Amino acid sequence: MWDWLRRRRGAPEIPDALWQATVARYPFLASRCAQDLARLRALAAEFLARKEFHGAGGLTITDEIALAIAAQAVLPVLHLGLGWYGDFVGIVVHPDEVLARRTQMDPSGVVHDWHEVLAGEAMDGGPVMLNWHDVAQAGASAAIGFNVVIHEFVHKIDLRDGAADGCPPLPSRKARARWLETMQREYQRFREQVVVAERFGGEAPWLDAYGATAIDEFFAVACEAYFVNRERFEREFPELALLFDGFYLPKRR
């Protein structure tokens, strides 16, 4: 496995057949312009050279798995650079969703235990966990704006300043205030849509309802849709589309 990766120091040259097969599998990659695809390929190669993949639950990491994850993971930092992912090395991949045990003490000192089904998880300063089933299906799930790789790697971007608050590190207090004002307004609007749908039988929102659980989750869920189904996302969230453009896209001079 990965002979083509081991043969070179630094960023390797991804075999053309492997790259073309990966791009064809995910239409939200294939639809990118030639310039973006070239940059995506180079950045994915650099990502593979820097990160370490570990299979869990009996999963063997193949070239197909590693490149599929790398190509999707670098999409948010296509114009930002891999430095945004500099706080970790490991990527753990399970065959499917994982049942994780959670423990939390409430303010009164009572300890609560429960189990949570995880599609993925990003730990502050630690590894990223993904599941291959959802990664492999990302081409089809783009229709509903779902992408587990982008979701978890956007959490990494959010956490760069040490706070999971739905706001990446920005150059000024003014920029941060503007960002949070827009995010809070759109988050509250989305939460209301979810409540109306779940409690009163209203129309379910297009975006994953999981985004209503916290503003950092709303940020990650919104970014999934922004990257894999920009046209629909812009119709649903025009202000967020503009906000994200200002952060993720290259600045016009």
HUDACOR-V504927 format. One record per run of one state. SS is the DSSP state (h for helix, s for strand, l for the rest). FROM is the first residue (numbers start at 1). LEN is the number of residues. If there is no record, write none. Layout:
ss=SS from=FROM len=LEN
ss=SS from=FROM len=LEN
This chain:
ss=l from=1 len=2
ss=h from=3 len=4
ss=l from=7 len=9
ss=h from=16 len=10
ss=l from=26 len=1
ss=h from=27 len=4
ss=l from=31 len=3
ss=h from=34 len=17
ss=l from=51 len=1
ss=s from=52 len=4
ss=l from=56 len=7
ss=h from=63 len=11
ss=l from=74 len=8
ss=h from=82 len=4
ss=l from=86 len=4
ss=s from=90 len=5
ss=l from=95 len=3
ss=s from=98 len=8
ss=l from=106 len=5
ss=s from=111 len=8
ss=l from=119 len=2
ss=s from=121 len=2
ss=l from=123 len=5
ss=s from=128 len=4
ss=h from=132 len=5
ss=l from=137 len=1
ss=h from=138 len=7
ss=l from=145 len=3
ss=h from=148 len=14
ss=l from=162 len=11
ss=h from=173 len=28
ss=l from=201 len=8
ss=h from=209 len=4
ss=l from=213 len=2
ss=h from=215 len=14
ss=l from=229 len=1
ss=h from=230 len=7
ss=l from=237 len=1
ss=h from=238 len=11
ss=l from=249 len=5
